[in-house]
Amino acid sequence: MTTKLPLDINDHAIPALRLKKESAHTVSAGAASARNTTAFDTNTRIISLYATVPVFINFGDESVTADTADHYFPAGIYYDMAIGGDGTGHYTHLAVLRAGPDGTVYISEKE
């Protein structure tokens, strides 16, 4: 299989993506659901998340909200997530809701 990813000493692909310029998002996680104000680029397939507090997250369009029935995301973890591609729908927004004290969720688009 051909890849554009860098290869390790055993010729296995290293899953390395670079950060997109001007594609960093910050969302305040509070008592009410909040989401990124600028949509993810249509070519973005991977985002990285980091939360300063535990949160509930939900992906969708510009009207998406998060509640306590959505996916739990712990604080202090840097994690990559797919948001589309390969024939699947493409998410444009991420909604967050705090699962403890108020905090911040940092989102980086990758290419």
PyMOL commands that set and color helices and strands:
alter all, ss='L'
color gray80, all
select strands_A, chain A and resi 19-29+34-35+46-51+55-60+71-73+78-82+93-98+103-110
alter strands_A, ss='S'
color yellow, strands_A
deselect
rebuild
show_as cartoon
